Amino acid sequence: METALLGAAEIRDLAERAGIRPTKTLGQNFVIDPNTIRRIISTAKIRPEETVLEVGPGLGSLTLGLLDAAERVVAVEIDPPLAEQLPDTVRRFRPEKADRLDVVLSDAMKVRHLPVEPTALVANLPYNVAVPVLLHLLAQFPSITHGLVMVQDEVADRLAAEPGNKTYGVPSVKASWFAEVRKAGVIGTNVFWPAPKIRSGLVSFTRREEPLADVDRVALFGVIDAAFAQRRKTLRAALAGWAGSSQRAGRILEAAGVDPTLRGERLGVNEFISIARAAETVPAWVARGDVLPRGYSQ
């Protein structure tokens, strides 16, 4: 027998009990459609033994569905009234599973430790911070092996885009460093309260079993940021500030085997890795245009 999930009436009742009104500042749009929750849970492919990290549980509509599917849920909530009410909601609607919920009152961007190591991430992420939150959690918690996030539809396209696509950019490359990413569906506006003006997209990811390379991630992400900071410029010109000069940028690209006349949107994550590695071999004095030191050969 399928367990009931929260609908529009229950969500509004919970909000009224807690004296909560959704705020744009925190990106609060609560899911009020049980079928959407079922769709998210099914698409996320949560295994019964898993611990799921949920960000922004809100009034608990997705939380209840996750508790039905997983062994444990760790919910990170930034809004104190919502964080305080969530355990009561679970005790009311899933009393037998109340001890399987951990609530962490925190900004997801500042979370460094959790009471239990999560193996999956499933969340309705606030539109305005979706990408940085996702990247932070993937970097901070390597125990997360897969997940599904609901974000603004345009952001979903960016995260899943391939090189050469018009939506391909910094989120696409950085996400692909951590995981294989794909768009898993579109969600309409009428399943939320309040209804947003734009659709949402589902993004599924599976963490890579092994890192793509041993290159420093911070250094790599610095290359990526620089390459896309001025999208219309060639890589040689776009990376000039990062490298110290266009001359050194050209040398680095040559050493990496990357055409300096290309633009960042044509490169995949492996090409950016090659650039970051090559930067370690081209000395800083090249940026100053000095003559080659005696004994140095290119």
VENVEN-V225066 format. One line per field, one symbol per residue. phi: phi as a letter, one per 30 degrees, with the letter a starting at -180 (. if undefined). A space follows every 50 residues. Layout:
phi: ???
This chain:
phi: .dddcdcedddddddddcicbecdecidbddcceddddddddddhdcedd cccccidicjddedddddccdabcccbdceeddddeddddddcbedcddc ccccdadedcdcbbdbddcbbbacdeedbeddddddddddbdddcalbbc beeddedddcdcejddcdaeedddddddadbbdckbcdddccbddddbdc bcbcbbdddbedacddddddddddeddcdbdddddeddcedddjaddded ddddddicddddcedccdddddddddddddccddddddiddddejcbd
